[in-house]
Amino acid sequence: MIKTIIAGFGFAAKVFHLPHLVHSDKYEVVGIISRSGTSKEHKDVSNVPVYATIEEALSQSEATLYIITTPSDMHYDMLKQCILAGKDVLVEKPAFLTVEEGKELIQLTQKSESVVSVHQNRRWDGDFLTIQKLLKEEMLGDWKVLESRFDRFRPVIRNRWREQPGVGSGVLYDLGSHLIDQALVLFGEPDALYSEIMTQRENGQSDDGFLIVLHYGEKRVYLRSSSFINSAYPRFELHGSKGSFVKYGLDKQEPQLADGTFYKGKEKEEGTLYREDTSEITIETGGYDHFFSLLADSISSRKPVVSLKEALRVTRLIELARTSSEEGRLIKKEEWLDG
């Protein structure tokens, strides 16, 4: 079994990681790194050691895999220490906050025995898997427009680090990392990018909405997020020369993990195909659990599931999106080719 330490013990650790670790026979959670100093509120790790710092864990634990779920501004330093110590790592997105940090960490991994994977779990959303299948099978002909939205109704700022001022906070790093990664998986790097990044909530000090437009020749990808959407909305719209596909609502795996029903059977979802005749289509089964099977295999093969090089492409587009929004202009690919 892979002896594993979870760094950070908030929502991401408890919902997106721990359920899969304890339901797998490939992992053994042998420690938690928590600033609060306790994990006793969770039955699955109530008896494991709790370390105050990553330095303490690295010096005292025999764990070989570290899963980093701390606030984003802590990822770079923790990753660096784990890589230098020769540990394997799974890090939450965004893996790092700047292109320069990413380049440094990639260089370190090339000199290290560590395997570092990035937790881009929404590549295993059922609706995203469906989009991939539709494109592969050319069900909609030549695609022309993809609109991908990840909205929430949070008009009042909460006391959460993602919504407070600070490096790495804001919805662009949080949800934007997912949407940008998905677009890159589908279509690769765009020819150009335009962005509007917004802070619309009263007394807001971090971004709470964005529009990113990716150009692929005459084709367009629209990535959107807002904290003021309190109605049903399409999660995905894919339009092509032979018709359209529309899927409403977010993938159901997160709420199933949160309420403990994930391993009791995944909910089936439906989307709609608009071609010659309108028809319902069953959404592919999502696979957040599959990610952790792949992670175990990656540690054996010494090849990451989602690499730091892939994470670097995401961070580069986030930086470009900020520049585009601040300067109010389209940024063409030639401007970042040397990156």
C-alpha positions in Angstrom: 0.0 0.0 0.0 1.1 3.6 -0.7 1.7 5.3 2.6 0.1 8.7 2.2 0.0 12.0 4.1 -2.7 14.6 3.4 -1.4 18.2 3.8 -4.3 20.5 4.7 -7.6 19.1 6.1 -10.3 21.4 4.7 -13.2 20.8 2.2 -11.0 19.6 -0.6 -9.2 17.0 1.5 -12.4 15.6 3.1 -14.5 15.6 -0.1 -12.3 15.1 -3.1 -9.4 13.0 -1.7 -10.2 11.1 1.6 -13.2 9.2 0.4 -11.2 7.7 -2.5 -8.2 6.9 -0.4 -10.2 5.0 2.3 -12.2 3.1 -0.4 -9.1 1.9 -2.1 -6.8 -1.0 -1.2 -3.9 0.8 -2.7 -3.5 3.6 -0.2 -2.9 3.9 3.6 -3.4 7.3 5.1 -0.6 7.5 7.8 -0.7 11.2 8.7 -2.3 14.6 8.4 -0.7 18.0 8.2 -3.0 20.5 9.8 -2.6 24.0 11.3 -5.5 23.3 13.6 -3.6 20.4 15.0 -6.4 17.8 14.9 -8.1 15.4 12.6 -10.3 13.8 15.3 -13.5 15.1 13.8 -13.2 12.7 10.9 -13.6 9.0 11.8 -11.4 7.7 8.9 -8.3 9.4 10.2 -9.0 9.9 13.9 -6.1 7.7 14.9 -3.3 8.9 12.6 -0.5 11.3 13.6 -1.2 15.0 13.0 1.8 17.1 12.1 1.9 20.9 12.5 4.2 21.5 9.5 5.4 19.7 6.4 9.0 19.9 7.7 7.8 17.9 10.7 6.1 15.3 8.6 9.0 14.9 6.2 11.4 14.3 9.1 9.2 12.0 11.1 7.0 10.0 8.7 7.7 7.1 6.4 5.0 8.3 3.9 6.1 8.2 0.3 3.1 10.1 -1.2 2.1 13.6 -0.1 -1.3 15.0 -1.1 -1.3 18.9 -1.0 -4.7 20.4 -0.4 -3.7 23.6 1.4 -4.5 27.2 0.2 -3.0 27.9 -3.2 -0.3 30.2 -2.0 1.3 27.4 0.0 1.5 24.9 -2.9 4.9 26.1 -4.4 6.8 25.9 -1.1 5.3 22.5 -0.1 5.9 21.0 -3.6 9.5 22.2 -3.6 10.2 20.6 -0.2 8.6 17.3 -1.2 10.5 17.2 -4.5 13.8 17.9 -2.8 13.0 15.1 -0.3 12.3 12.7 -3.1 8.6 12.2 -2.3 5.8 11.6 -4.7 3.1 14.3 -4.8 -0.5 14.9 -5.7 -1.2 18.6 -5.6 -4.5 20.4 -5.9 -4.9 22.9 -8.7 -3.5 25.4 -9.3 -0.2 23.6 -8.7 1.6 27.0 -8.6 0.7 30.6 -9.1 3.2 31.9 -11.6 4.9 30.7 -14.7 8.3 31.2 -13.1 7.4 29.0 -10.1 6.2 26.3 -12.5 9.4 26.4 -14.5 11.5 26.1 -11.4 9.5 23.1 -10.1 9.6 21.3 -13.4 13.4 21.7 -13.4 13.6 20.3 -9.9 11.5 17.2 -10.8 13.8 16.5 -13.7 16.6 16.1 -11.2 14.6 14.2 -8.7 13.0 10.8 -8.3 9.6 12.4 -7.4 6.5 11.8 -9.5 4.3 14.9 -9.3 0.7 14.8 -10.5 -1.9 17.7 -10.4 -5.4 17.0 -9.3 -7.3 18.1 -12.3 -10.2 15.9 -11.4 -12.8 17.6 -13.6 -11.2 15.9 -16.6 -13.3 13.0 -15.2 -16.6 14.9 -15.1 -19.2 12.9 -16.9 -20.3 15.8 -19.1 -16.7 16.6 -20.0 -16.2 12.9 -21.0 -19.4 13.2 -23.1 -18.0 16.3 -24.9 -14.8 14.4 -25.7 -16.8 11.5 -27.1 -19.0 13.7 -29.2 -15.9 15.4 -30.7 -14.1 12.2 -31.3 -17.1 10.7 -33.1 -17.9 13.9 -34.9 -21.5 13.7 -33.8 -22.0 17.4 -34.4 -19.9 17.6 -37.5 -17.2 20.3 -37.5 -17.4 22.1 -34.1 -17.6 25.9 -34.1 -18.4 27.1 -30.6 -17.9 25.6 -27.1 -19.3 27.5 -24.1 -18.3 26.2 -20.7 -19.7 27.7 -17.5 -19.0 27.2 -13.8 -21.3 29.5 -11.9 -22.3 29.8 -8.3 -24.8 32.0 -6.4 -22.6 33.6 -3.8 -23.5 37.3 -3.8 -22.2 37.8 -0.2 -18.5 37.2 0.5 -17.8 34.3 2.8 -15.0 33.9 5.3 -13.0 31.5 3.1 -9.5 32.1 1.9 -10.5 31.8 -1.7 -12.8 34.8 -1.3 -10.5 37.0 0.8 -7.7 39.3 -0.5 -4.4 37.6 -1.0 -2.1 35.8 -3.5 -3.8 32.8 -5.1 -7.4 33.8 -4.1 -10.3 34.5 -6.4 -12.4 32.5 -8.8 -10.0 32.6 -11.7 -7.4 30.5 -10.0 -10.1 28.3 -8.4 -12.7 27.5 -11.1 -10.8 29.1 -14.0 -8.0 26.4 -13.5 -10.6 23.7 -14.3 -12.2 25.4 -17.3 -8.9 26.3 -18.9 -7.5 22.9 -18.4 -10.5 21.3 -20.0 -10.2 23.6 -23.0 -6.5 22.7 -23.4 -7.3 19.0 -23.2 -9.9 19.3 -25.9 -8.2 21.7 -28.3 -4.6 22.5 -27.2 -3.3 26.1 -26.9 -5.4 28.8 -28.6 -4.2 31.2 -31.3 -5.3 34.2 -29.2 -7.0 35.1 -25.9 -9.3 37.8 -24.7 -10.5 38.2 -21.1 -12.6 40.2 -18.7 -12.0 39.5 -15.0 -14.5 41.0 -12.6 -14.9 41.9 -8.9 -18.6 42.6 -8.6 -19.6 41.7 -5.0 -19.9 44.5 -2.4 -16.5 45.1 -0.7 -15.0 42.4 -2.9 -11.2 42.2 -2.8 -10.7 39.2 -5.0 -12.1 38.4 -8.4 -15.5 36.7 -8.4 -16.3 36.4 -12.1 -14.7 36.1 -15.5 -15.2 35.7 -19.2 -12.3 34.2 -21.2 -12.5 33.9 -25.0 -10.1 31.5 -26.7 -9.6 31.8 -30.4 -8.9 28.7 -32.6 -8.9 30.1 -36.0 -12.5 31.0 -36.7 -13.7 28.8 -33.9 -14.4 30.1 -30.3 -14.3 28.7 -26.8 -16.1 30.9 -24.2 -15.2 30.2 -20.5 -17.4 31.9 -18.0 -18.0 32.1 -14.2 -20.2 34.4 -12.1 -21.1 34.6 -8.4 -24.6 36.0 -9.3 -26.2 33.1 -11.2 -29.2 31.8 -9.2 -31.0 29.9 -12.0 -30.6 26.8 -14.1 -27.9 27.3 -16.8 -26.1 25.2 -19.3 -22.9 23.8 -18.0 -21.8 23.0 -21.5 -23.0 24.1 -25.0 -21.2 22.6 -28.0 -22.3 23.8 -31.4 -21.2 22.4 -34.8 -22.1 22.1 -38.5 -24.5 19.2 -37.8 -26.2 20.4 -34.6 -25.7 21.2 -30.9 -25.3 19.5 -27.5 -26.5 21.2 -24.3 -26.0 19.9 -20.8 -27.5 21.7 -17.7 -26.1 21.7 -14.2 -22.8 20.7 -12.7 -21.5 17.1 -12.5 -23.1 15.3 -9.6 -20.0 13.6 -8.2 -19.1 16.5 -5.8 -22.4 16.5 -3.9 -22.4 12.7 -3.8 -19.0 12.8 -2.2 -20.0 15.5 0.2 -23.1 13.6 1.4 -21.4 10.2 1.5 -23.5 8.5 -1.3 -20.8 8.4 -4.0 -19.8 4.8 -3.5 -23.5 3.7 -3.3 -24.1 4.3 -7.0 -23.5 7.3 -9.2 -26.5 9.3 -10.5 -27.3 9.2 -14.1 -27.5 12.5 -15.9 -29.0 13.6 -19.3 -28.0 16.0 -21.9 -29.8 17.1 -25.2 -28.7 16.6 -28.7 -30.2 19.0 -31.3 -29.7 17.6 -34.7 -32.3 16.6 -37.3 -34.4 15.5 -34.4 -34.1 16.6 -30.7 -33.1 13.7 -28.5 -31.9 13.0 -25.0 -28.4 11.6 -24.5 -27.2 9.8 -21.4 -24.1 11.5 -20.0 -21.0 9.4 -19.6 -20.3 8.1 -16.1 -17.9 10.4 -14.3 -14.7 9.0 -12.7 -13.2 10.9 -9.8 -12.4 7.5 -8.3 -10.7 6.5 -11.5 -8.3 9.3 -11.1 -7.0 7.7 -7.9 -6.6 4.3 -9.6 -4.5 6.1 -12.3 -2.5 7.8 -9.6 -1.5 4.5 -8.1 -0.5 3.2 -11.5 1.4 6.4 -12.2 3.5 5.9 -9.1 4.4 2.4 -10.3 5.1 3.5 -13.8 6.8 6.8 -12.6 4.7 8.9 -15.0 2.3 11.5 -13.7 -1.4 11.5 -14.4 -1.5 15.2 -15.0 2.0 16.7 -15.3 3.5 20.0 -14.1 4.1 20.8 -17.7 0.4 20.6 -18.3 -0.2 22.8 -15.2 2.3 25.3 -16.6 0.1 25.8 -19.7 -2.9 26.5 -17.4 -1.0 29.0 -15.3 0.4 30.8 -18.4 -3.2 31.3 -19.7 -4.3 32.6 -16.3 -1.5 35.2 -16.4 -2.4 36.1 -20.0 -6.0 36.4 -19.0 -5.1 38.9 -16.3 -3.0 40.9 -18.7 -5.8 40.9 -21.3 -8.3 42.1 -18.7 -6.1 44.8 -17.3 -5.1 46.1 -20.8 -8.4 45.5 -22.5 -7.0 43.8 -25.5 -6.7 40.6 -27.5 -3.4 38.8 -26.9 -2.1 36.7 -29.8 -0.1 33.5 -29.4 3.1 35.1 -30.7 3.3 37.0 -27.5 3.7 33.9 -25.3 5.6 31.5 -27.7 8.9 32.1 -25.9 7.3 31.1 -22.6 
